[in-house]
Amino acid sequence: MGQISAGVPLFIWWAGLATLLLGVPAVALRLTRFARLGVEVRGTVTEVRVDRRRGVDAVALVVRFTDPASEREVVGGPACGRVPLVGWPGQSIVVRYLPGAPERFQIGPQTGPGDAALTALLVMTLGSVALVLTRWTDPDAIATSIVLACSGLALGTAGALNHRTDRHERRSRLRDRGVVVPGELVGTFVVDGGADGAHRYHPVVTFTSAHGDRVTGVDLGTHNRHGYPAVDGLRVAVRHLPQDPSVFRVDSLSRPPSGVRVGPAEAAVGLVAAMVCCGVAITLVETLPNR
């Protein structure tokens, strides 16, 4: 009986580990089926609307494209996936859908295999913490879990630093090459923070780009905690890239740039530091069974 009782936690531990190593990647494959198996064609944005639902404004794109297999033209909005928050009539955009189902399509950048793999590893990291709690007296269990956690930490740090570097480069290009044009505040986009006072309110604006495109979008780089005045046609100054109007910022509502910036060099140093910390942790773990 003692052996059975001692084996039950170990069985649970291995079952949890199998779930993490097999179940999480299976979910990731499911989420990336459009990127891996979908048909990819070019579509055209025919209309950009600002819809108000339950007091929240959202940008809705209507897209037209032709299914090569059936030669049928499809017009409508995306049925799934992440929806771009900026667009303009006449914009060329990537459309993806599974074979035989062009009505259920995605538009714009979607979750790719790389992003899904990184997310899966981060989920495994959280799961490994739970596994440690079930076998906290077993050095082998602790070692395995810490190795998983260190791997997830290193990749998570790399992803976060890469995101900050991309954002820094985007802001730099906008600051150095951007053109300021007049725009109008037409709504407020709300990001739910999960609690009162934690929501983020982003301005929804419309402006005419340097090339004459009528752009409508959400400025995710500008936000406050109380929303923006619901005044139709409130004039604002919008800075955008002429070659890509989807990169823009509301100058008159933006905060001054922060003095803390993360460039490629700083990102590389941060990644190396994270990997060194992970290596030290793994080295310490390898000594546990010998003690």
Residue pairs with C-beta under 8 A, 6 or more apart in sequence:
9 134
9 135
10 135
10 138
12 134
13 131
13 134
13 135
13 138
13 141
16 127
16 130
16 131
16 134
17 131
17 144
19 127
20 123
20 124
20 127
20 128
20 131
20 148
21 124
24 120
24 123
24 124
24 127
25 120
27 120
28 113
28 116
28 117
28 119
28 120
29 36
29 116
31 111
31 116
32 111
32 112
32 113
32 116
33 98
34 81
34 96
34 97
34 98
34 106
34 110
35 96
35 110
35 111
35 112
35 113
36 113
37 98
37 99
38 96
38 97
38 98
38 99
38 106
39 67
39 68
39 69
39 96
39 97
39 98
39 99
39 102
40 94
40 95
40 96
41 65
41 66
41 67
41 68
41 94
41 95
42 65
42 92
42 93
42 94
42 95
43 63
43 64
43 65
43 92
43 93
43 94
43 95
43 107
44 63
44 64
44 65
44 90
44 91
44 92
44 93
45 61
45 62
45 63
45 87
45 88
45 89
45 90
45 91
45 93
46 62
46 63
46 64
46 75
46 89
47 61
47 62
47 89
48 59
48 60
48 61
48 62
48 87
48 88
48 89
48 214
48 216
49 59
49 60
49 62
50 57
50 58
50 59
50 60
50 186
50 187
50 204
50 206
50 216
51 57
51 58
51 59
51 60
52 58
52 187
56 188
56 189
56 190
57 186
57 187
57 188
57 189
57 204
58 189
59 83
59 84
59 85
59 86
59 87
59 189
59 204
59 216
59 217
59 218
60 77
60 83
61 77
61 78
61 83
61 84
61 87
61 93
61 107
62 75
62 76
62 77
63 75
63 76
63 77
63 78
63 93
63 95
63 105
63 107
64 73
64 74
64 75
65 73
65 74
65 95
65 102
65 105
66 72
66 73
66 74
67 73
67 74
67 102
69 99
69 100
70 102
72 102
74 102
74 103
74 105
76 103
77 83
78 105
78 106
78 107
79 103
79 104
79 105
79 106
80 104
80 106
81 96
81 106
81 107
81 108
81 110
81 111
82 106
82 108
82 109
82 110
82 111
83 107
83 108
84 93
84 107
84 108
84 109
84 246
85 189
85 217
85 218
85 220
86 215
86 216
86 217
86 218
86 245
86 246
86 248
87 93
87 215
87 216
87 217
87 246
88 209
88 213
88 214
88 215
88 216
88 245
89 213
89 214
90 213
91 213
93 107
93 108
94 107
94 108
94 109
95 105
95 106
95 107
96 105
96 106
96 107
96 110
97 103
97 104
97 105
97 106
98 104
118 155
118 156
118 159
121 151
121 152
121 155
121 156
122 152
122 155
122 156
124 148
124 152
125 148
125 149
125 151
125 152
125 153
125 156
128 144
128 145
128 146
128 148
128 149
128 152
129 145
129 149
131 141
131 144
131 145
132 141
132 142
132 145
132 146
134 141
135 141
135 142
136 142
139 288
139 289
139 291
140 289
142 285
142 288
143 285
143 286
143 288
143 289
146 281
146 282
146 285
147 282
147 285
150 277
150 278
150 279
150 281
150 282
151 278
153 274
153 277
153 278
154 271
154 274
154 275
154 278
157 270
157 271
157 274
158 271
158 274
161 262
161 267
161 270
161 271
162 267
164 262
164 267
165 262
165 263
165 264
165 267
168 261
168 262
168 263
170 247
171 221
171 249
171 257
173 241
173 247
174 239
174 240
174 241
174 247
174 248
174 249
175 239
175 257
177 241
177 242
178 239
178 240
178 241
178 248
178 249
179 210
179 239
179 240
179 241
179 242
180 237
180 238
180 239
180 251
181 207
181 208
181 209
181 210
181 237
181 238
181 240
182 207
182 235
182 236
182 237
182 238
183 205
183 206
183 207
183 235
183 236
183 237
183 238
183 250
184 205
184 206
184 207
184 233
184 234
184 235
184 236
185 203
185 204
185 205
185 228
185 229
185 231
185 233
185 234
185 235
185 236
185 250
186 204
186 205
186 206
186 216
186 232
187 203
187 204
187 230
188 201
188 202
188 203
188 204
188 227
188 228
188 230
189 201
189 202
189 203
189 204
189 218
190 199
190 200
190 201
190 202
190 227
191 199
191 200
191 201
191 202
191 223
192 199
193 199
193 200
197 225
199 225
200 223
200 224
200 225
201 223
201 224
201 225
201 226
201 227
201 228
202 218
202 219
202 220
202 222
202 223
203 218
203 219
203 222
203 228
203 236
203 250
203 253
204 216
204 217
204 218
204 219
205 216
205 217
205 219
205 236
205 238
205 248
205 250
206 214
206 215
206 216
206 217
207 214
207 215
207 238
207 240
207 248
208 214
208 215
209 215
209 240
209 242
209 245
210 240
210 242
210 245
211 242
211 245
213 245
215 240
215 245
215 246
215 248
217 246
217 248
219 248
219 249
219 250
219 253
219 254
221 249
221 254
222 249
222 250
222 253
222 254
222 255
228 253
236 250
236 251
236 252
236 253
237 250
237 251
237 252
238 248
238 249
238 250
238 251
239 248
239 249
239 250
239 251
240 247
240 248
240 249
241 247
241 248
262 270
